[in-house]
Amino acid sequence: METNILVIGRDAAILAVIQRLINAHEGWHATTVSTEDEAITALKQRTYSIVFVSAGFSAQEEETLRGKLKNIDPQVTVTRHYGGGSGLLENEILGILQKGKQ
């Protein structure tokens, strides 16, 4: 089963790294976008298990975006990704996925 993960951020280099790390994991597929409108469109076109909000969005922007995305798909987990090594990202994803199975 494939796990789709949407990542929204304003730093192209960070998005590229996150996408590479996620896509390196078997069964995970990352889509990256850089604007709120792109995130909304992506969520309307595909089901995502997780939406990571990455660099470049303020807490207020994140909260507004979270509300809009949850309105489209109340089941999606929207969370902030603060960065860190590949192990941290993998553990974040595995933790979210495990919570969803409970």
MMTF fields as JSON, N, C-alpha, C and O atoms, coordinates in Angstrom:
{
  "mmtfVersion": "1.0.0",
  "mmtfProducer": "UNKNOWN",
  "numBonds": 407,
  "numAtoms": 408,
  "numGroups": 102,
  "numChains": 1,
  "numModels": 1,
  "chainsPerModel": [1],
  "groupsPerChain": [102],
  "chainIdList": ["A"],
  "bondAtomList": [4, 2, 8, 6, 12, 10, 16, 14, 20, 18, 24, 22, 28, 26, 32, 30, 36, 34, 40, 38, 44, 42, 48, 46, 52, 50, 56, 54, 60, 58, 64, 62, 68, 66, 72, 70, 76, 74, 80, 78, 84, 82, 88, 86, 92, 90, 96, 94, 100, 98, 104, 102, 108, 106, 112, 110, 116, 114, 120, 118, 124, 122, 128, 126, 132, 130, 136, 134, 140, 138, 144, 142, 148, 146, 152, 150, 156, 154, 160, 158, 164, 162, 168, 166, 172, 170, 176, 174, 180, 178, 184, 182, 188, 186, 192, 190, 196, 194, 200, 198, 204, 202, 208, 206, 212, 210, 216, 214, 220, 218, 224, 222, 228, 226, 232, 230, 236, 234, 240, 238, 244, 242, 248, 246, 252, 250, 256, 254, 260, 258, 264, 262, 268, 266, 272, 270, 276, 274, 280, 278, 284, 282, 288, 286, 292, 290, 296, 294, 300, 298, 304, 302, 308, 306, 312, 310, 316, 314, 320, 318, 324, 322, 328, 326, 332, 330, 336, 334, 340, 338, 344, 342, 348, 346, 352, 350, 356, 354, 360, 358, 364, 362, 368, 366, 372, 370, 376, 374, 380, 378, 384, 382, 388, 386, 392, 390, 396, 394, 400, 398, 404, 402],
  "bondOrderList": [1, 1, 1, 1, 1, 1, 1, 1, 1, 1, 1, 1, 1, 1, 1, 1, 1, 1, 1, 1, 1, 1, 1, 1, 1, 1, 1, 1, 1, 1, 1, 1, 1, 1, 1, 1, 1, 1, 1, 1, 1, 1, 1, 1, 1, 1, 1, 1, 1, 1, 1, 1, 1, 1, 1, 1, 1, 1, 1, 1, 1, 1, 1, 1, 1, 1, 1, 1, 1, 1, 1, 1, 1, 1, 1, 1, 1, 1, 1, 1, 1, 1, 1, 1, 1, 1, 1, 1, 1, 1, 1, 1, 1, 1, 1, 1, 1, 1, 1, 1, 1],
  "groupList": [{"groupName": "MET", "atomNameList": ["N", "CA", "C", "O"], "elementList": ["N", "C", "C", "O"], "formalChargeList": [0, 0, 0, 0], "bondAtomList": [1, 0, 2, 1, 3, 2], "bondOrderList": [1, 1, 2], "singleLetterCode": "M", "chemCompType": "L-PEPTIDE LINKING"}, {"groupName": "GLU", "atomNameList": ["N", "CA", "C", "O"], "elementList": ["N", "C", "C", "O"], "formalChargeList": [0, 0, 0, 0], "bondAtomList": [1, 0, 2, 1, 3, 2], "bondOrderList": [1, 1, 2], "singleLetterCode": "E", "chemCompType": "L-PEPTIDE LINKING"}, {"groupName": "THR", "atomNameList": ["N", "CA", "C", "O"], "elementList": ["N", "C", "C", "O"], "formalChargeList": [0, 0, 0, 0], "bondAtomList": [1, 0, 2, 1, 3, 2], "bondOrderList": [1, 1, 2], "singleLetterCode": "T", "chemCompType": "L-PEPTIDE LINKING"}, {"groupName": "ASN", "atomNameList": ["N", "CA", "C", "O"], "elementList": ["N", "C", "C", "O"], "formalChargeList": [0, 0, 0, 0], "bondAtomList": [1, 0, 2, 1, 3, 2], "bondOrderList": [1, 1, 2], "singleLetterCode": "N", "chemCompType": "L-PEPTIDE LINKING"}, {"groupName": "ILE", "atomNameList": ["N", "CA", "C", "O"], "elementList": ["N", "C", "C", "O"], "formalChargeList": [0, 0, 0, 0], "bondAtomList": [1, 0, 2, 1, 3, 2], "bondOrderList": [1, 1, 2], "singleLetterCode": "I", "chemCompType": "L-PEPTIDE LINKING"}, {"groupName": "LEU", "atomNameList": ["N", "CA", "C", "O"], "elementList": ["N", "C", "C", "O"], "formalChargeList": [0, 0, 0, 0], "bondAtomList": [1, 0, 2, 1, 3, 2], "bondOrderList": [1, 1, 2], "singleLetterCode": "L", "chemCompType": "L-PEPTIDE LINKING"}, {"groupName": "VAL", "atomNameList": ["N", "CA", "C", "O"], "elementList": ["N", "C", "C", "O"], "formalChargeList": [0, 0, 0, 0], "bondAtomList": [1, 0, 2, 1, 3, 2], "bondOrderList": [1, 1, 2], "singleLetterCode": "V", "chemCompType": "L-PEPTIDE LINKING"}, {"groupName": "GLY", "atomNameList": ["N", "CA", "C", "O"], "elementList": ["N", "C", "C", "O"], "formalChargeList": [0, 0, 0, 0], "bondAtomList": [1, 0, 2, 1, 3, 2], "bondOrderList": [1, 1, 2], "singleLetterCode": "G", "chemCompType": "PEPTIDE LINKING"}, {"groupName": "ARG", "atomNameList": ["N", "CA", "C", "O"], "elementList": ["N", "C", "C", "O"], "formalChargeList": [0, 0, 0, 0], "bondAtomList": [1, 0, 2, 1, 3, 2], "bondOrderList": [1, 1, 2], "singleLetterCode": "R", "chemCompType": "L-PEPTIDE LINKING"}, {"groupName": "ASP", "atomNameList": ["N", "CA", "C", "O"], "elementList": ["N", "C", "C", "O"], "formalChargeList": [0, 0, 0, 0], "bondAtomList": [1, 0, 2, 1, 3, 2], "bondOrderList": [1, 1, 2], "singleLetterCode": "D", "chemCompType": "L-PEPTIDE LINKING"}, {"groupName": "ALA", "atomNameList": ["N", "CA", "C", "O"], "elementList": ["N", "C", "C", "O"], "formalChargeList": [0, 0, 0, 0], "bondAtomList": [1, 0, 2, 1, 3, 2], "bondOrderList": [1, 1, 2], "singleLetterCode": "A", "chemCompType": "L-PEPTIDE LINKING"}, {"groupName": "GLN", "atomNameList": ["N", "CA", "C", "O"], "elementList": ["N", "C", "C", "O"], "formalChargeList": [0, 0, 0, 0], "bondAtomList": [1, 0, 2, 1, 3, 2], "bondOrderList": [1, 1, 2], "singleLetterCode": "Q", "chemCompType": "L-PEPTIDE LINKING"}, {"groupName": "HIS", "atomNameList": ["N", "CA", "C", "O"], "elementList": ["N", "C", "C", "O"], "formalChargeList": [0, 0, 0, 0], "bondAtomList": [1, 0, 2, 1, 3, 2], "bondOrderList": [1, 1, 2], "singleLetterCode": "H", "chemCompType": "L-PEPTIDE LINKING"}, {"groupName": "TRP", "atomNameList": ["N", "CA", "C", "O"], "elementList": ["N", "C", "C", "O"], "formalChargeList": [0, 0, 0, 0], "bondAtomList": [1, 0, 2, 1, 3, 2], "bondOrderList": [1, 1, 2], "singleLetterCode": "W", "chemCompType": "L-PEPTIDE LINKING"}, {"groupName": "SER", "atomNameList": ["N", "CA", "C", "O"], "elementList": ["N", "C", "C", "O"], "formalChargeList": [0, 0, 0, 0], "bondAtomList": [1, 0, 2, 1, 3, 2], "bondOrderList": [1, 1, 2], "singleLetterCode": "S", "chemCompType": "L-PEPTIDE LINKING"}, {"groupName": "LYS", "atomNameList": ["N", "CA", "C", "O"], "elementList": ["N", "C", "C", "O"], "formalChargeList": [0, 0, 0, 0], "bondAtomList": [1, 0, 2, 1, 3, 2], "bondOrderList": [1, 1, 2], "singleLetterCode": "K", "chemCompType": "L-PEPTIDE LINKING"}, {"groupName": "TYR", "atomNameList": ["N", "CA", "C", "O"], "elementList": ["N", "C", "C", "O"], "formalChargeList": [0, 0, 0, 0], "bondAtomList": [1, 0, 2, 1, 3, 2], "bondOrderList": [1, 1, 2], "singleLetterCode": "Y", "chemCompType": "L-PEPTIDE LINKING"}, {"groupName": "PHE", "atomNameList": ["N", "CA", "C", "O"], "elementList": ["N", "C", "C", "O"], "formalChargeList": [0, 0, 0, 0], "bondAtomList": [1, 0, 2, 1, 3, 2], "bondOrderList": [1, 1, 2], "singleLetterCode": "F", "chemCompType": "L-PEPTIDE LINKING"}, {"groupName": "PRO", "atomNameList": ["N", "CA", "C", "O"], "elementList": ["N", "C", "C", "O"], "formalChargeList": [0, 0, 0, 0], "bondAtomList": [1, 0, 2, 1, 3, 2], "bondOrderList": [1, 1, 2], "singleLetterCode": "P", "chemCompType": "L-PEPTIDE LINKING"}],
  "groupTypeList": [0, 1, 2, 3, 4, 5, 6, 4, 7, 8, 9, 10, 10, 4, 5, 10, 6, 4, 11, 8, 5, 4, 3, 10, 12, 1, 7, 13, 12, 10, 2, 2, 6, 14, 2, 1, 9, 1, 10, 4, 2, 10, 5, 15, 11, 8, 2, 16, 14, 4, 6, 17, 6, 14, 10, 7, 17, 14, 10, 11, 1, 1, 1, 2, 5, 8, 7, 15, 5, 15, 3, 4, 9, 18, 11, 6, 2, 6, 2, 8, 12, 16, 7, 7, 7, 14, 7, 5, 5, 1, 3, 1, 4, 5, 7, 4, 5, 11, 15, 7, 15, 11],
  "groupIdList": [1, 2, 3, 4, 5, 6, 7, 8, 9, 10, 11, 12, 13, 14, 15, 16, 17, 18, 19, 20, 21, 22, 23, 24, 25, 26, 27, 28, 29, 30, 31, 32, 33, 34, 35, 36, 37, 38, 39, 40, 41, 42, 43, 44, 45, 46, 47, 48, 49, 50, 51, 52, 53, 54, 55, 56, 57, 58, 59, 60, 61, 62, 63, 64, 65, 66, 67, 68, 69, 70, 71, 72, 73, 74, 75, 76, 77, 78, 79, 80, 81, 82, 83, 84, 85, 86, 87, 88, 89, 90, 91, 92, 93, 94, 95, 96, 97, 98, 99, 100, 101, 102],
  "secStructList": [7, 7, 3, 3, 3, 3, 3, 3, 7, 1, 7, 2, 2, 2, 2, 2, 2, 2, 2, 2, 2, 2, 2, 6, 1, 6, 6, 3, 3, 3, 3, 3, 3, 1, 1, 2, 2, 2, 2, 2, 2, 2, 2, 2, 2, 1, 7, 7, 1, 3, 3, 3, 3, 7, 6, 6, 7, 7, 2, 2, 2, 2, 2, 2, 2, 2, 2, 2, 2, 2, 2, 2, 7, 6, 6, 7, 3, 3, 3, 3, 7, 7, 7, 7, 7, 2, 2, 2, 2, 2, 2, 2, 2, 2, 2, 2, 2, 2, 2, 2, 2, 7],
  "xCoordList": [0.838, 0.0, 0.883, 1.831, 0.566, 1.357, 0.838, -0.369, 1.759, 1.433, 1.809, 2.981, 0.818, 1.051, 1.246, 0.476, 2.294, 2.653, 2.82, 3.585, 2.102, 2.185, 3.066, 2.898, 4.005, 4.899, 4.776, 4.955, 4.469, 4.367, 5.438, 5.57, 6.189, 7.239, 7.684, 7.361, 8.412, 8.832, 10.32, 10.821, 11.013, 12.439, 12.629, 12.505, 12.928, 13.02, 14.072, 13.864, 15.188, 16.244, 15.79, 16.049, 15.119, 14.614, 13.548, 13.537, 12.656, 11.621, 12.238, 11.76, 13.288, 13.948, 14.53, 14.43, 15.135, 15.715, 14.61, 14.715, 13.559, 12.453, 11.831, 11.55, 11.621, 11.033, 11.932, 11.443, 13.219, 14.16, 14.141, 14.133, 14.134, 14.142, 12.857, 12.898, 11.739, 10.461, 10.379, 10.024, 10.702, 10.584, 11.579, 11.391, 12.629, 13.599, 13.037, 13.569, 11.98, 11.357, 10.322, 9.417, 10.452, 9.525, 8.086, 7.794, 7.208, 5.796, 5.387, 4.206, 6.356, 6.034, 6.22, 7.159, 5.324, 5.414, 5.176, 4.144, 6.138, 6.039, 5.667, 6.18, 4.771, 4.454, 4.816, 4.425, 5.561, 5.938, 5.297, 5.193, 4.87, 4.283, 4.808, 5.329, 4.66, 5.213, 4.183, 4.527, 2.926, 1.911, 0.681, 0.444, -0.073, -1.321, -2.273, -2.888, -2.395, -3.29, -2.876, -3.728, -1.569, -1.086, -1.398, -1.74, -1.279, -1.581, -3.054, -3.398, -3.911, -5.352, -5.698, -6.463, -5.136, -5.386, -4.902, -5.612, -3.703, -3.142, -4.04, -4.285, -4.534, -5.361, -6.721, -7.332, -7.181, -8.439, -8.259, -9.221, -7.039, -6.778, -6.353, -6.48, -5.86, -5.329, -5.533, -5.613, -5.614, -5.712, -4.303, -3.47, -4.053, -2.769, -2.988, -3.984, -2.061, -2.11, -1.586, -2.068, -0.582, 0.118, 0.364, 0.671, 0.222, 0.679, 1.692, 1.369, 2.919, 3.956, 4.029, 4.106, 4.006, 4.244, 5.705, 6.13, 6.466, 7.909, 8.284, 7.452, 9.519, 10.091, 9.351, 8.89, 9.25, 8.733, 7.32, 6.831, 6.649, 5.277, 5.245, 5.789, 4.609, 4.474, 3.469, 2.739, 3.442, 2.478, 1.053, 0.201, 0.781, -0.557, -0.925, -2.036, 0.017, -0.239, -0.482, -1.358, 0.298, 0.136, -1.248, -1.907, -1.689, -2.994, -4.129, -5.086, -4.027, -5.032, -5.05, -6.115, -3.879, -3.77, -4.322, -5.035, -3.998, -4.485, -6.021, -6.604, -6.657, -8.117, -8.676, -9.647, -8.07, -8.541, -8.358, -9.248, -7.209, -6.937, -7.827, -8.309, -8.047, -8.911, -10.362, -11.13, -10.724, -12.068, -12.246, -13.33, -11.186, -11.222, -11.181, -11.955, -10.279, -10.124, -9.913, -8.788, -10.979, -10.862, -9.94, -9.505, -9.64, -8.807, -7.308, -6.503, -6.923, -5.506, -4.828, -5.402, -3.608, -2.802, -1.952, -1.148, -2.131, -1.344, -0.434, -0.896, 0.866, 1.825, 3.021, 3.299, 3.703, 4.9, 6.097, 6.271, 6.916, 8.18, 9.291, 9.465, 10.032, 11.052, 12.41, 13.323, 12.569, 13.858, 14.575, 14.008, 15.799, 16.589, 16.996, 16.709, 17.648, 18.165, 17.079, 15.914, 17.483, 16.541, 15.871, 14.706, 16.605, 16.028, 14.889, 13.892, 15.021, 13.962, 12.714, 11.611, 12.869, 11.732, 11.046, 9.82, 11.834, 11.253, 10.483, 9.382, 11.055, 10.373, 9.094, 8.1, 9.11, 7.897, 6.791, 5.658, 7.135, 6.15, 5.657, 4.45, 6.564, 6.162, 5.27, 4.308, 5.582, 4.754, 3.342, 2.367, 3.231, 1.916, 1.132, -0.053, 1.792, 1.108, 0.657, -0.431, 1.481, 1.123, -0.079, -0.97, -0.116, -1.257, -2.542, -3.604, -2.433, -3.605, -4.17, -5.337, -3.357, -3.824, -4.521, -5.197, -4.365, -4.944, -6.42, -7.053],
  "yCoordList": [-1.182, 0.0, 1.245, 1.345, 2.173, 3.4, 4.453, 4.634, 5.135, 6.235, 7.53, 7.769, 8.361, 9.653, 10.726, 10.837, 11.511, 12.566, 13.862, 13.928, 14.878, 16.203, 17.083, 17.132, 17.778, 18.676, 20.059, 20.23, 21.049, 22.423, 23.256, 23.226, 23.992, 24.835, 25.855, 25.743, 26.829, 27.903, 27.854, 28.718, 26.873, 26.736, 25.526, 24.383, 25.787, 24.727, 23.679, 22.492, 24.097, 23.148, 22.192, 20.99, 22.723, 21.877, 20.929, 19.749, 21.43, 20.572, 19.419, 18.287, 19.706, 18.668, 17.577, 16.393, 17.963, 16.983, 16.137, 14.911, 16.791, 16.064, 15.086, 13.937, 15.546, 14.679, 13.463, 12.337, 13.688, 12.597, 11.591, 10.383, 12.075, 11.185, 10.368, 9.17, 11.002, 10.282, 9.255, 8.1, 9.666, 8.767, 7.609, 6.602, 7.741, 6.653, 5.495, 4.386, 5.756, 4.726, 3.975, 4.581, 2.682, 1.869, 2.068, 1.952, 2.367, 2.53, 3.948, 4.217, 4.863, 6.257, 7.097, 6.881, 8.056, 8.948, 10.385, 10.694, 11.248, 12.657, 13.524, 13.353, 14.445, 15.517, 16.81, 17.014, 17.689, 18.956, 20.117, 20.118, 21.105, 22.326, 23.504, 23.339, 24.701, 25.86, 26.938, 27.954, 26.723, 27.72, 27.052, 25.856, 27.843, 27.368, 26.86, 25.806, 27.6, 27.189, 25.84, 25.002, 25.631, 24.346, 23.206, 22.1, 23.48, 22.453, 22.076, 20.896, 23.062, 22.812, 22.007, 21.045, 22.402, 21.676, 20.238, 19.316, 20.036, 18.687, 17.813, 16.652, 18.372, 17.589, 17.252, 16.243, 18.08, 17.794, 16.708, 16.034, 16.539, 15.596, 14.209, 13.237, 14.104, 12.832, 12.765, 13.792, 11.557, 11.356, 11.272, 10.498, 12.067, 12.073, 11.648, 12.02, 10.871, 10.48, 11.602, 11.819, 12.313, 13.324, 14.549, 14.436, 15.727, 16.973, 17.579, 17.891, 17.745, 18.426, 19.872, 20.154, 20.786, 22.198, 22.44, 22.239, 22.873, 23.021, 24.5, 25.347, 24.783, 26.123, 27.189, 26.952, 28.359, 29.521, 29.923, 30.944, 29.14, 29.472, 29.851, 29.14, 30.966, 31.399, 30.495, 29.737, 30.587, 29.796, 30.15, 29.266, 31.425, 31.86, 31.299, 30.809, 31.374, 30.814, 29.309, 28.771, 28.646, 27.203, 26.88, 25.958, 27.62, 27.372, 27.604, 26.831, 28.656, 28.922, 27.803, 27.32, 27.399, 26.319, 25.018, 24.288, 24.729, 23.517, 23.466, 22.431, 24.575, 24.631, 24.355, 23.611, 24.949, 24.754, 23.305, 22.73, 22.718, 21.341, 20.349, 19.387, 20.573, 19.688, 19.795, 18.839, 20.95, 21.119, 20.252, 19.721, 20.112, 19.275, 17.8, 17.0, 17.432, 16.033, 15.993, 16.154, 15.783, 15.783, 14.691, 14.778, 13.667, 12.558, 12.824, 12.135, 13.803, 14.032, 14.608, 15.43, 14.16, 14.693, 15.826, 15.62, 17.025, 18.189, 18.546, 18.805, 18.558, 18.816, 19.599, 19.606, 20.239, 21.009, 20.063, 19.225, 20.204, 19.479, 20.502, 21.393, 20.37, 21.357, 21.058, 21.876, 19.925, 19.588, 18.568, 18.003, 18.342, 17.339, 16.255, 16.34, 15.264, 14.19, 13.269, 13.368, 12.379, 11.459, 10.554, 10.191, 10.18, 9.34, 10.028, 9.388, 11.319, 12.082, 12.123, 11.9, 12.4, 12.456, 11.096, 11.009, 10.043, 8.694, 8.374, 7.826, 8.711, 8.457, 9.272, 8.779, 10.511, 11.328, 10.645, 10.52, 10.212, 9.576, 8.274, 8.037, 7.43, 6.166, 6.381, 5.641, 7.373, 7.694, 8.109, 7.664, 8.95, 9.404, 8.235, 8.075, 7.42, 6.277, 5.274, 4.707, 5.059, 4.134, 4.654, 3.88, 5.952, 6.566, 6.362, 6.11, 6.473, 6.321, 4.918, 4.721, 3.935, 2.544, 2.195, 1.17, 3.037, 2.744, 3.038, 2.843],
  "zCoordList": [0.0, 0.0, 0.0, 0.778, -0.866, -0.96, 0.007, 0.163, 0.646, 1.544, 0.847, 0.555, 0.583, -0.06, 0.996, 1.95, 0.802, 1.745, 0.965, 0.003, 1.387, 0.769, 1.643, 2.862, 1.01, 1.74, 1.124, -0.082, 1.961, 1.49, 2.191, 3.415, 1.396, 1.945, 0.912, -0.271, 1.364, 0.455, 0.12, -0.6, 0.625, 0.337, -0.575, -0.136, -1.839, -2.846, -2.503, -2.755, -1.936, -1.595, -0.496, -0.565, 0.508, 1.593, 1.062, 1.414, 0.22, -0.359, -1.149, -1.077, -1.896, -2.692, -1.8, -2.123, -0.684, 0.232, 0.87, 0.927, 1.345, 1.971, 0.976, 1.318, -0.254, -1.271, -1.537, -1.634, -1.65, -1.896, -0.748, -0.985, 0.487, 1.651, 1.743, 2.026, 1.508, 1.571, 0.45, 0.688, -0.761, -1.909, -1.857, -2.54, -1.057, -0.918, -0.094, -0.126, 0.628, 1.461, 0.638, 0.064, 0.582, -0.204, 0.286, 1.476, -0.659, -0.337, 0.017, 0.237, 0.074, 0.385, -0.867, -1.633, -1.074, -2.226, -1.761, -1.165, -2.04, -1.65, -2.845, -3.951, -2.59, -3.525, -2.815, -1.665, -3.487, -2.865, -3.602, -4.829, -2.829, -3.37, -2.56, -1.457, -3.134, -2.435, -2.094, -1.49, -2.475, -2.146, -1.538, -1.713, -0.834, -0.242, -1.322, -1.162, -2.415, -3.5, -4.09, -4.385, -4.261, -4.788, -3.813, -4.232, -2.526, -1.517, -1.556, -1.489, -1.66, -1.72, -2.971, -2.904, -4.102, -5.354, -5.249, -5.651, -4.714, -4.578, -3.709, -4.036, -2.594, -1.681, -2.294, -1.941, -3.192, -3.882, -4.942, -5.309, -5.43, -6.511, -6.03, -6.775, -4.817, -4.323, -2.816, -2.143, -2.301, -0.86, -0.278, -0.748, 0.735, 1.436, 2.874, 3.495, 3.401, 4.807, 5.693, 6.804, 5.171, 5.958, 5.09, 3.903, 5.706, 5.09, 6.043, 7.189, 5.567, 6.34, 5.888, 4.693, 6.848, 6.579, 6.92, 8.057, 5.925, 6.079, 6.171, 6.497, 5.886, 6.044, 5.247, 4.13, 5.847, 5.146, 5.502, 5.019, 6.341, 6.729, 8.202, 9.047, 8.501, 9.89, 10.598, 9.959, 11.919, 12.701, 12.304, 12.218, 12.062, 11.662, 10.28, 10.078, 9.337, 8.004, 8.085, 7.407, 8.918, 9.083, 9.639, 9.158, 10.637, 11.249, 10.256, 10.216, 9.461, 8.431, 7.402, 7.017, 6.963, 5.988, 6.56, 5.871, 7.802, 8.458, 8.416, 8.093, 8.741, 8.718, 7.333, 7.188, 6.32, 4.946, 4.499, 3.873, 4.818, 4.407, 5.148, 4.551, 6.433, 7.215, 6.742, 6.852, 6.222, 5.671, 4.423, 4.181, 3.64, 2.436, 2.82, 2.293, 3.739, 4.163, 5.676, 6.148, 6.431, 7.892, 8.448, 9.597, 7.646, 8.115, 7.978, 8.605, 7.174, 6.923, 8.178, 8.892, 8.419, 9.514, 8.961, 8.052, 9.511, 9.096, 10.259, 11.37, 9.991, 11.062, 10.536, 9.337, 11.427, 11.08, 11.032, 11.916, 9.997, 9.933, 10.109, 9.278, 11.183, 11.52, 10.921, 11.042, 10.286, 9.703, 10.546, 11.48, 10.219, 10.912, 9.939, 8.745, 10.436, 9.596, 9.075, 9.461, 8.196, 7.569, 8.594, 8.432, 9.662, 10.707, 11.425, 11.763, 11.663, 12.325, 11.462, 11.961, 10.184, 9.264, 9.197, 9.267, 9.062, 8.992, 10.268, 10.207, 11.423, 12.692, 12.831, 13.363, 12.358, 12.374, 11.576, 12.04, 10.386, 9.492, 10.109, 10.156, 10.58, 11.173, 12.401, 12.605, 13.204, 14.387, 13.986, 14.592, 12.978, 12.506, 11.941, 12.234, 11.131, 10.536, 11.595, 11.492, 12.6, 13.683, 14.458, 14.808, 14.729, 15.422, 14.625, 15.194, 13.308, 12.455, 12.455, 12.118, 12.83, 12.859, 14.158, 14.244, 15.171, 16.488, 16.539, 17.577]
}
